[in-house]
């Protein structure tokens, strides 16, 4: 069970957070900030379409298989992108201190 959680949840979560943080921190242009969420959406759509086209088994429900992959890793990637952006904002946004 821990391996499944690591592969399907923790790895995509960390990957999404790292990509979003690096795309917000390193480039000078703001357009790069939208690249990781766009890649997450494209990944989920492409994986869903490929899985639906290659579906051959009638014994297992396609909905349960689509929730497991790409649903869970796609949600973890999206959450990772959100966490990476929040981390970047927390570390690098200007702070206003009222005295």
C-alpha positions in Angstrom: 0.0 0.0 0.0 2.8 2.6 0.8 4.3 2.0 -2.7 1.0 2.7 -4.4 0.5 5.9 -2.3 4.0 6.9 -3.1 3.7 6.3 -6.9 0.2 7.6 -7.4 0.1 10.5 -4.9 3.4 11.6 -3.3 5.6 11.5 -6.4 3.2 13.5 -8.6 2.5 15.9 -5.7 6.3 16.6 -5.2 6.9 16.8 -9.0 4.0 19.3 -9.5 5.2 21.4 -6.5 8.8 21.4 -7.8 7.9 22.3 -11.4 5.6 25.1 -10.4 8.1 26.6 -7.9 10.9 26.5 -10.4 8.7 28.0 -13.2 7.7 30.8 -10.9 11.1 31.4 -9.4 13.6 31.2 -12.3 12.1 32.8 -15.5 11.6 36.5 -15.8 8.4 36.3 -17.8 5.1 35.5 -16.2 3.9 33.3 -19.0 6.1 30.5 -17.7 4.0 30.3 -14.5 1.1 28.8 -16.4 3.2 26.0 -18.0 3.0 23.4 -15.2 -0.8 23.6 -14.7 -1.3 23.5 -18.5 0.9 20.4 -18.7 -1.1 18.8 -15.9 -4.3 19.3 -17.9 -2.8 18.1 -21.1 -1.4 15.0 -19.3 -4.7 14.1 -17.8 -6.6 14.6 -21.1 -4.1 12.6 -23.1 -3.9 9.8 -20.7 -7.7 9.6 -20.4 -8.1 9.5 -24.2 -5.4 6.8 -24.6 -7.0 4.7 -21.9 -10.4 5.0 -23.3 -9.3 4.1 -26.9 -7.3 1.1 -25.7 -10.0 -0.2 -23.5 -10.6 -3.9 -24.3 -11.8 -5.6 -21.1 -15.5 -5.7 -20.3 -15.0 -7.4 -16.9 -13.7 -4.2 -15.2 -15.5 -0.9 -15.1 -13.7 1.8 -17.1 -14.7 4.4 -14.5 -12.8 2.7 -11.7 -9.7 2.4 -13.9 -9.9 6.0 -15.0 -10.2 7.2 -11.4 -7.0 5.2 -10.4 -5.0 6.4 -13.4 -5.0 9.3 -14.5 -7.5 10.6 -12.0 -5.5 10.3 -8.7 -2.1 11.3 -10.2 -3.6 14.1 -12.1 -5.3 15.5 -9.0 -2.0 15.1 -7.1 -0.1 17.0 -9.8 -2.7 19.8 -9.7 -2.5 20.0 -6.0 1.3 20.0 -6.2 1.2 22.9 -8.7 -1.0 24.8 -6.2 1.4 24.1 -3.3 4.4 25.1 -5.4 2.8 28.4 -6.3 1.9 29.0 -2.6 5.4 28.2 -1.5 6.8 30.6 -4.1 4.4 33.3 -3.0 5.3 32.7 0.7 9.0 32.9 0.1 9.3 35.6 -2.5 6.3 37.9 -2.3 6.9 41.3 -0.7 5.7 41.7 2.8 4.1 44.8 4.2 4.6 45.4 7.9 2.3 47.9 9.6 3.7 49.4 12.8 
